[in-house]
Amino acid sequence: MVRPLHESALAEATAADQALARGEPVGALHGVPATIKVNVDMAGSPTDNGVVAFKDAMATRDNPVVANLRRAGAIVIGRTNTPTFSMRWFTDNALHGATRNPWDAGRTPGGSSGGAAAATAAGIGAIAHGNDIAGSVRYPAYCCGLVGLRVSYGRVRAFNFTAAAAPRPIAAQLMAVQGPLTRRVRDARAAFTAMAVADRNDPRCVDVRLEGPPLERPLRVALVTDPAGRGGVAPAVASAVRQAGRWLEDAGYVVEEIDPPELGAVADLWAAIAMEDVIAALEPAAAHYGDGGIKQALGLWRAVHPPRDARHVLDGLAQRDRLLRLWELFLAERPLVVTPASSEPAFPVDLDLVDADTTRRIMRAQSMQLAVPVLGLPAVSVPTGVADGLPMGVQIVAGRFREDLCLEAAAAIEARAPMATPIDPR
């Protein structure tokens, strides 16, 4: 937590106690301590995004996702760290320094919500705000043994007023969402309910009931142990996925090992659609404002993904429509898909700064993190236990606006695998 807000948090807590004493109506998160990433607007605090040049970029209005949490009664106790420009699976920047994994300081806490995950795992706040364009909620949750919910495209409102003059990049419009990281599934459900409140500042969003229509039971689950048959899945990861499948069977689900349609093609679409957009936006900003880490990581991204023309991106968008249709048909038969959260345990710190081959390996390991945003689907990362001192977990994916199914299945796994934590705040 790189920007503590002790004084304002204590003042709000006192006011919350007084409201209870007066018998006033209170929100569902009344008095719950929460943290907010430094890449979204919070009135009276800088939206620095881990960049030295933005350390004084003071926000005057709350981003809707922050406003909704506070409206529900949450008390923001501080801001959490991100990588520079929030664009690595590792959390380090020249402004605030490095965030390490509380389970093992030699491993990443994930990114870009690495500060959010490390803080929550260490007992600093009960609810952490995160955002996710390529796994930035789900991967840190996996690394730190937490529950991390990526919501459906269009579900949770968000808008940075400090960036109102700049158009939102296409990749962010299509894939970036906000979501919570928590220690327990019930807390993720409570935070999600608070976040998913209407706001006109985000034109992408629609109002859809949080609980979808009932489905025929038992629910069928597709279990993916080796995404697209690409190999490289660590034995502990594959074991965690199969164990999760057995736990779901014990809970009454019908589980079968089968891949959704063209899984590899879906994962590859993230780069086809987003990489040019992301790199085009980041390269000049990193050259002008970035630190050594983001410049080196970005150079390796470019080495792995050489420049492509606009036709390549448009073809990818056309393929997205075709693949989404196939997945919707698949999910009508099997409403849940359980996959590795990552094909490897939490990466060693700064592994993305080694060379192009290592960067290629990292991206391959994150293929299931990348597939979900392409289709705009909800997914939850839920822990399954610990292997060799590091958290293990799985990703549960459902059809659009069926976060309720993700959370229900995650709760079934959690009930059979109560997760230890690296630090007990009590």
C-alpha positions as CSV (number, residue, x, y, z in Angstrom):
1,M,0.0,0.0,0.0
2,V,2.0,2.9,-1.3
3,R,-0.2,5.8,-0.4
4,P,-1.7,5.3,3.1
5,L,-4.7,7.3,4.0
6,H,-4.7,6.9,7.8
7,E,-6.2,10.2,8.8
8,S,-9.1,10.2,6.4
9,A,-9.8,6.5,7.0
10,L,-9.9,7.0,10.8
11,A,-12.2,10.1,10.4
12,E,-14.5,8.1,8.1
13,A,-14.5,5.1,10.6
14,T,-15.5,7.5,13.4
15,A,-18.3,8.8,11.4
16,A,-19.4,5.3,10.5
17,D,-19.5,4.3,14.2
18,Q,-21.6,7.4,14.9
19,A,-24.0,6.6,12.2
20,L,-24.5,3.1,13.7
21,A,-25.0,4.6,17.1
22,R,-27.7,6.9,15.8
23,G,-29.5,3.9,14.1
24,E,-29.1,5.4,10.6
25,P,-29.4,3.2,7.5
26,V,-26.1,1.9,6.3
27,G,-24.7,0.3,3.2
28,A,-23.7,-3.3,2.8
29,L,-20.0,-2.5,3.2
30,H,-20.4,-0.1,6.1
31,G,-17.0,0.3,7.7
32,V,-15.2,-2.3,5.7
33,P,-11.6,-1.3,5.0
34,A,-10.7,-1.3,1.2
35,T,-7.8,-0.3,-1.0
36,I,-7.8,1.3,-4.4
37,K,-5.1,1.0,-7.1
38,V,-3.2,4.1,-8.0
39,N,-4.3,3.9,-11.6
40,V,-7.9,5.0,-11.0
41,D,-9.2,8.4,-9.9
42,M,-10.0,9.0,-6.2
43,A,-10.8,12.5,-5.2
44,G,-7.9,14.2,-3.3
45,S,-5.3,11.6,-4.3
46,P,-3.0,11.4,-7.3
47,T,-3.7,9.0,-10.2
48,D,0.0,8.3,-10.6
49,N,-0.2,4.9,-12.3
50,G,3.3,4.1,-11.0
51,V,4.9,6.9,-13.0
52,V,7.2,9.5,-11.5
53,A,6.0,12.3,-13.8
54,F,2.4,11.7,-12.6
55,K,3.0,11.7,-8.9
56,D,1.1,15.0,-8.5
57,A,-1.7,14.2,-11.0
58,M,-4.4,15.0,-8.4
59,A,-7.9,13.7,-9.0
60,T,-10.9,15.9,-8.0
61,R,-13.6,13.3,-8.6
62,D,-14.0,9.6,-7.8
63,N,-13.9,7.1,-10.6
64,P,-17.4,5.5,-10.6
65,V,-16.0,2.2,-9.3
66,V,-14.5,4.0,-6.3
67,A,-17.7,6.0,-5.8
68,N,-19.8,2.9,-5.7
69,L,-17.6,1.2,-3.1
70,R,-17.7,4.2,-0.9
71,R,-21.4,4.7,-1.4
72,A,-21.8,1.1,-0.1
73,G,-19.9,2.2,3.1
74,A,-16.4,1.0,2.3
75,I,-13.6,3.0,3.9
76,V,-10.5,3.5,1.7
77,I,-7.4,3.0,3.8
78,G,-4.9,3.5,1.1
79,R,-3.8,3.2,-2.6
80,T,-2.0,0.1,-3.9
81,N,1.0,-0.3,-6.2
82,T,1.1,-1.2,-9.9
83,P,3.8,-1.6,-12.4
84,T,4.7,1.5,-14.4
85,F,1.7,2.3,-16.6
86,S,0.0,-0.9,-15.1
87,M,1.3,-3.0,-18.0
88,R,3.4,-5.9,-16.6
89,W,2.7,-9.2,-14.7
90,F,5.2,-7.9,-12.2
91,T,4.8,-4.9,-9.9
92,D,7.7,-2.5,-9.7
93,N,8.2,1.2,-10.7
94,A,10.6,4.0,-10.1
95,L,8.0,6.0,-8.1
96,H,7.0,3.6,-5.4
97,G,9.4,0.7,-5.8
98,A,8.8,-3.0,-5.9
99,T,6.0,-5.0,-4.4
100,R,6.9,-8.6,-3.6
101,N,4.8,-11.7,-3.0
102,P,4.1,-12.2,0.8
103,W,4.5,-16.0,0.3
104,D,7.9,-15.7,-1.2
105,A,9.8,-12.4,-1.8
106,G,11.6,-13.9,-4.8
107,R,8.3,-14.3,-6.7
108,T,6.0,-11.8,-8.3
109,P,2.7,-10.9,-6.5
110,G,1.4,-10.6,-10.1
111,G,0.5,-7.5,-12.0
112,S,-0.9,-5.1,-12.6
113,S,-2.9,-5.4,-9.3
114,G,0.2,-6.8,-7.5
115,G,0.0,-4.2,-4.7
116,A,-3.7,-5.0,-4.2
117,A,-3.1,-8.7,-4.0
118,A,-0.1,-8.5,-1.7
119,A,-1.8,-6.1,0.6
120,T,-5.0,-8.3,0.9
121,A,-3.0,-11.5,1.4
122,A,-1.1,-9.7,4.2
123,G,-4.4,-8.6,5.8
124,I,-4.1,-5.0,4.8
125,G,-7.8,-4.3,3.8
126,A,-10.6,-6.8,3.3
127,I,-11.5,-5.7,-0.2
128,A,-9.0,-4.6,-2.9
129,H,-10.0,-2.9,-6.0
130,G,-8.3,-4.1,-9.2
131,N,-8.7,-3.9,-13.0
132,D,-8.0,-6.4,-15.6
133,I,-7.3,-6.2,-19.4
134,A,-5.0,-9.3,-19.7
135,G,-5.3,-10.9,-16.3
136,S,-4.5,-8.1,-13.9
137,V,-7.1,-9.2,-11.3
138,R,-7.0,-12.9,-11.8
139,Y,-3.2,-13.4,-12.0
140,P,-2.3,-11.5,-8.8
141,A,-5.1,-13.3,-7.0
142,Y,-3.6,-16.6,-8.2
143,C,0.0,-15.6,-7.1
144,C,-1.1,-14.5,-3.6
145,G,-3.7,-17.2,-2.8
146,L,-6.8,-14.9,-3.2
147,V,-10.2,-14.8,-4.9
148,G,-10.0,-12.4,-7.9
149,L,-13.2,-11.7,-10.0
150,R,-13.0,-10.5,-13.5
151,V,-16.5,-9.3,-14.4
152,S,-18.3,-9.4,-17.8
153,Y,-17.6,-6.7,-20.3
154,G,-20.2,-3.9,-19.6
155,R,-20.9,-5.0,-16.0
156,V,-19.0,-2.5,-13.7
157,R,-18.8,1.2,-14.5
158,A,-15.4,3.0,-14.6
159,F,-14.1,6.3,-15.9
160,N,-11.0,8.3,-15.1
161,F,-11.9,12.0,-15.1
162,T,-8.2,12.9,-15.1
163,A,-8.1,11.3,-18.6
164,A,-11.3,12.7,-20.0
165,A,-9.6,14.6,-22.8
166,A,-8.0,11.5,-24.2
167,P,-10.1,8.8,-26.1
168,R,-10.1,5.4,-24.5
169,P,-7.9,3.0,-26.6
170,I,-9.8,0.3,-28.5
171,A,-8.2,-2.5,-26.5
172,A,-9.3,-0.9,-23.2
173,Q,-12.8,-0.3,-24.6
174,L,-13.2,-4.0,-25.5
175,M,-11.3,-5.7,-22.7
176,A,-10.6,-3.6,-19.6
177,V,-12.8,-4.2,-16.6
178,Q,-12.8,-3.5,-12.9
179,G,-13.1,-6.2,-10.2
180,P,-12.4,-7.1,-6.6
181,L,-9.6,-9.2,-4.9
182,T,-10.6,-10.7,-1.6
183,R,-9.6,-13.5,0.8
184,R,-13.0,-15.3,0.6
185,V,-15.6,-15.8,-2.1
186,R,-18.4,-14.3,0.0
187,D,-16.4,-11.1,0.2
188,A,-15.9,-11.0,-3.6
189,R,-19.6,-11.4,-4.0
190,A,-20.3,-8.5,-1.7
191,A,-17.7,-6.3,-3.3
192,F,-19.0,-7.1,-6.8
193,T,-22.6,-6.2,-5.8
194,A,-21.4,-2.9,-4.6
195,M,-19.3,-2.2,-7.7
196,A,-22.0,-3.1,-10.2
197,V,-24.1,0.0,-9.8
198,A,-25.2,2.2,-12.8
199,D,-23.2,5.3,-13.8
200,R,-23.7,7.3,-17.0
201,N,-20.0,8.1,-17.3
202,D,-19.2,4.7,-18.8
203,P,-21.1,4.3,-22.1
204,R,-20.0,0.6,-22.4
205,C,-22.1,-0.6,-19.5
206,V,-25.6,-2.1,-19.3
207,D,-27.9,-2.9,-16.5
208,V,-28.3,-6.7,-16.1
209,R,-29.5,-8.6,-13.1
210,L,-26.6,-9.9,-10.9
211,E,-28.3,-13.3,-10.6
212,G,-29.0,-14.9,-13.9
213,P,-32.0,-17.2,-14.7
214,P,-31.9,-20.7,-13.1
215,L,-30.3,-23.5,-15.2
216,E,-31.0,-27.1,-15.3
217,R,-29.0,-29.0,-12.7
218,P,-26.6,-30.6,-12.3
219,L,-24.4,-28.1,-14.1
220,R,-21.9,-29.5,-16.6
221,V,-18.3,-28.3,-16.3
222,A,-15.5,-28.4,-19.0
223,L,-12.2,-29.1,-17.4
224,V,-9.1,-27.8,-19.3
225,T,-5.8,-29.2,-18.0
226,D,-3.6,-28.4,-21.0
227,P,-4.9,-25.3,-22.8
228,A,-5.0,-25.9,-26.5
229,G,-2.6,-28.8,-26.1
230,R,0.4,-26.5,-26.0
231,G,2.1,-28.1,-23.2
232,G,4.3,-26.4,-20.6
233,V,1.8,-26.8,-17.8
234,A,3.6,-27.4,-14.5
235,P,2.6,-30.7,-12.8
236,A,1.4,-28.8,-9.7
237,V,-0.8,-26.7,-11.9
238,A,-2.4,-29.6,-13.7
239,S,-2.8,-31.4,-10.4
240,A,-4.7,-28.3,-9.0
241,V,-7.0,-28.3,-12.0
242,R,-7.9,-32.0,-11.6
243,Q,-8.3,-31.6,-7.9
244,A,-10.7,-28.7,-8.5
245,G,-12.6,-31.0,-10.9
246,R,-13.0,-33.7,-8.3
247,W,-14.2,-31.2,-5.7
248,L,-16.8,-29.9,-8.1
249,E,-17.9,-33.5,-8.7
250,D,-18.2,-33.9,-5.0
251,A,-20.4,-30.8,-4.9
252,G,-22.8,-32.2,-7.5
253,Y,-21.4,-30.9,-10.8
254,V,-20.8,-33.1,-13.9
255,V,-17.2,-32.7,-14.9
256,E,-15.5,-33.8,-18.2
257,E,-12.1,-33.0,-19.7
258,I,-12.8,-31.1,-22.9
259,D,-11.6,-27.9,-24.5
260,P,-14.0,-25.1,-25.6
261,P,-13.9,-24.3,-29.3
262,E,-10.6,-23.2,-30.8
263,L,-9.1,-22.4,-27.5
264,G,-5.7,-21.6,-28.9
265,A,-7.1,-19.3,-31.5
266,V,-9.0,-17.4,-28.8
267,A,-5.9,-16.9,-26.7
268,D,-3.9,-15.7,-29.7
269,L,-6.6,-13.1,-30.5
270,W,-5.5,-11.0,-27.5
271,A,-2.3,-10.2,-29.2
272,A,-3.9,-9.8,-32.6
273,I,-6.4,-7.3,-31.4
274,A,-4.7,-5.6,-28.5
275,M,-0.9,-5.7,-29.0
276,E,-0.6,-3.1,-31.7
277,D,-3.0,-0.8,-29.8
278,V,-1.2,-1.3,-26.5
279,I,2.3,-0.9,-27.8
280,A,1.3,2.1,-30.0
281,A,0.0,3.9,-26.9
282,L,2.8,2.8,-24.6
283,E,5.9,3.3,-26.7
284,P,5.9,7.1,-26.8
285,A,4.7,7.4,-23.2
286,A,7.3,4.9,-22.0
287,A,10.0,6.7,-24.0
288,H,9.1,10.0,-22.4
289,Y,8.0,9.1,-18.9
290,G,8.9,5.4,-18.4
291,D,11.5,3.8,-16.2
292,G,14.0,1.1,-17.2
293,G,11.7,-1.8,-16.3
294,I,8.8,-0.8,-18.6
295,K,11.1,0.2,-21.4
296,Q,12.9,-3.2,-21.3
297,A,9.7,-5.2,-21.0
298,L,8.1,-3.3,-23.8
299,G,11.0,-3.8,-26.1
300,L,10.7,-7.6,-25.5
301,W,7.0,-7.5,-26.2
302,R,7.9,-5.8,-29.6
303,A,10.5,-8.5,-30.3
304,V,7.9,-11.2,-29.7
305,H,5.1,-9.3,-31.6
306,P,6.6,-7.4,-34.5
307,P,4.5,-4.6,-36.0
308,R,1.3,-5.6,-37.9
309,D,-1.0,-3.5,-40.1
310,A,-4.5,-2.4,-39.4
311,R,-5.9,-5.3,-41.5
312,H,-4.5,-7.8,-39.0
313,V,-6.4,-6.1,-36.2
314,L,-9.6,-5.9,-38.2
315,D,-9.3,-9.6,-39.1
316,G,-8.9,-10.4,-35.5
317,L,-12.0,-8.5,-34.5
318,A,-13.9,-10.4,-37.2
319,Q,-12.6,-13.7,-35.8
320,R,-13.7,-12.6,-32.3
321,D,-17.3,-12.4,-33.4
322,R,-17.2,-15.9,-34.9
323,L,-15.4,-17.4,-31.9
324,L,-17.7,-15.8,-29.4
325,R,-20.7,-17.4,-31.1
326,L,-19.0,-20.8,-30.9
327,W,-18.3,-20.3,-27.2
328,E,-21.8,-19.2,-26.4
329,L,-23.1,-22.4,-28.0
330,F,-20.6,-24.4,-26.0
331,L,-21.5,-22.7,-22.8
332,A,-25.1,-23.3,-23.3
333,E,-24.3,-27.0,-22.9
334,R,-21.5,-26.7,-20.3
335,P,-22.1,-23.4,-18.4
336,L,-18.7,-23.5,-16.7
337,V,-15.1,-24.0,-17.8
338,V,-12.3,-24.6,-15.3
339,T,-8.8,-23.9,-16.5
340,P,-5.3,-23.2,-15.1
341,A,-5.1,-19.6,-13.9
342,S,-1.5,-19.8,-15.2
343,S,0.5,-22.7,-16.6
344,E,3.2,-22.0,-14.1
345,P,3.5,-21.1,-10.4
346,A,4.1,-17.4,-9.7
347,F,7.0,-16.3,-11.8
348,P,10.4,-15.3,-10.3
349,V,10.7,-11.6,-9.9
350,D,11.5,-9.7,-13.2
351,L,11.4,-12.8,-15.4
352,D,9.9,-10.6,-18.1
353,L,13.2,-8.7,-18.4
354,V,15.4,-11.6,-19.4
355,D,15.0,-12.1,-23.2
356,A,12.5,-12.6,-26.0
357,D,12.2,-16.3,-25.6
358,T,11.4,-16.0,-21.9
359,T,8.8,-13.3,-22.6
360,R,7.3,-15.7,-25.2
361,R,7.2,-18.4,-22.5
362,I,5.5,-16.0,-20.1
363,M,2.8,-15.1,-22.6
364,R,2.2,-18.8,-23.4
365,A,1.8,-19.6,-19.7
366,Q,-0.9,-16.8,-19.5
367,S,-2.9,-18.1,-22.5
368,M,-6.0,-18.7,-20.4
369,Q,-5.7,-15.2,-18.8
370,L,-5.7,-13.7,-22.3
371,A,-8.5,-15.8,-23.7
372,V,-11.2,-14.5,-21.3
373,P,-10.9,-10.7,-22.0
374,V,-11.0,-11.4,-25.8
375,L,-14.6,-12.7,-25.4
376,G,-15.7,-10.4,-22.7
377,L,-16.6,-13.2,-20.3
378,P,-16.5,-13.3,-16.5
379,A,-14.0,-15.4,-14.7
380,V,-12.9,-15.9,-11.1
381,S,-9.5,-17.1,-9.8
382,V,-9.9,-19.2,-6.7
383,P,-7.2,-20.8,-4.6
384,T,-6.9,-24.6,-4.3
385,G,-4.0,-24.9,-1.8
386,V,-0.3,-24.5,-1.6
387,A,2.5,-26.4,-3.5
388,D,6.2,-26.0,-2.6
389,G,5.3,-22.9,-0.6
390,L,3.4,-21.1,-3.3
391,P,-0.3,-20.7,-3.8
392,M,-2.1,-22.8,-6.4
393,G,-5.5,-22.1,-7.9
394,V,-7.8,-22.4,-10.9
395,Q,-9.8,-20.0,-13.2
396,I,-13.5,-20.6,-13.5
397,V,-15.1,-19.1,-16.6
398,A,-18.9,-18.7,-17.4
399,G,-21.1,-17.1,-20.1
400,R,-21.7,-13.4,-20.2
401,F,-23.2,-11.9,-17.1
402,R,-23.0,-15.2,-15.2
403,E,-20.7,-14.1,-12.5
404,D,-23.1,-15.8,-10.1
405,L,-22.2,-19.2,-11.6
406,C,-18.5,-18.5,-11.3
407,L,-18.8,-17.5,-7.7
408,E,-21.1,-20.4,-6.8
409,A,-18.5,-22.9,-8.2
410,A,-15.7,-21.0,-6.5
411,A,-17.5,-21.3,-3.2
412,A,-17.8,-25.0,-3.7
413,I,-14.1,-25.3,-4.2
414,E,-13.3,-23.0,-1.3
415,A,-15.5,-25.1,1.0
416,R,-13.3,-28.1,0.3
417,A,-10.0,-26.2,0.3
418,P,-10.0,-23.5,3.0
419,M,-7.0,-21.4,2.0
420,A,-4.2,-20.6,4.4
421,T,-2.8,-17.1,4.3
422,P,0.9,-16.1,4.6
423,I,0.1,-13.6,7.4
424,D,-2.7,-13.7,9.9
425,P,-3.7,-10.1,10.6
426,R,-5.3,-11.1,13.9
